Amino acid sequence: MKRFMLTIRSASLTGYTDLARHVGLDPARMLRKVGLNARDLVNPDTPISTYAVRELLENSAAAANVEDFGLQLAMRRRLSNLGPISAVMSEAPTVRDALESLCRYIRLLNASLLTRIEDHGDAVLIRENILVSDKNSVRQSIEMAVGVLYRSMEELLGPSWRPRSVCFEHRPPDGATCHKTFFRSAVEFNSSFNGIVCNAKDLAACRLGGGSGGGPGGDSQMALYARRFLDQALSGANESTTHTIRQVIVAMLPNGRCTADQVARHLGVDRRTLQRRLAAEETSFSSLLQTVRCELASRQIRDSDRSLAELADLLGFSSSSAFAFWFRKHFGMTVSNWRAAQ
């Protein structure tokens, strides 16, 4: 299967050099180790490999023995680091509108990040997924992504805002970290998702100053210009069918309804068209489904303490026994043996 190159704006590493030095690392050496260099970070719009950034964060956390390295990097962020998206979000009439803009345009900033909004009664769940086609840990990248999301919402809602909870799929850190100080609310590890749970009324309330620029529809001219720029970039984005379907599979798996027919219907095509497009990229739906399941299963088992039943639900299996049978077939051993080997 051909690998589609996923990129992220170099702005994602804003503050990396200073933080690396602060924790005793040589930033130039760490960058070279993953195929990057300091020149890549000069222009915040320079596209760099998401795989390189993910590896850089994990390597840095391990080398410095700093479990919250990604989160500490997020602490140095502001909404403005999102580039043109920040102009659109800042002028939104509600935070819900701002977040929907973020979900729409996020792949222009980070092609491997999937941000979704889900309504659950009086609560809203903002879910973050990192889409990478290997089994390596994404702990630092996830914590940075959730941290940046939290920072952005805090700027939009004001310093007195608190979420209901902040959730991470991976297990809790072994030592002292800045999680509770940074989020100032309940932090849950070994959760069923990565993201933030908010009160729906907080996101629906009209923002003071939001959409008050005097332009058409209440938007400022800068926000209108930014939206046109982003929409044009979005229409020209050369995203592979494989990557698009990976996003849909990740979103649908926990609901237990991830079939080729369901994915095709979600994308507005028939099953035959979906299979034809994947064949042109030298893969198939069944192969892609198994690959995504293997990647997610390996990361969940290594990085979290979930039970067999919880893993089965997360990966869309009807029962623990069905998941256990599938795992042994694809990994050649039981879940407990594989976890021990890691």
Order of alpha helices (4+ residues) and beta strands (2+ residues): beta-alpha-alpha-beta-alpha-alpha-alpha-alpha-beta-beta-alpha-beta-alpha-beta-beta-alpha-alpha-alpha-alpha-alpha-alpha-alpha-alpha-alpha
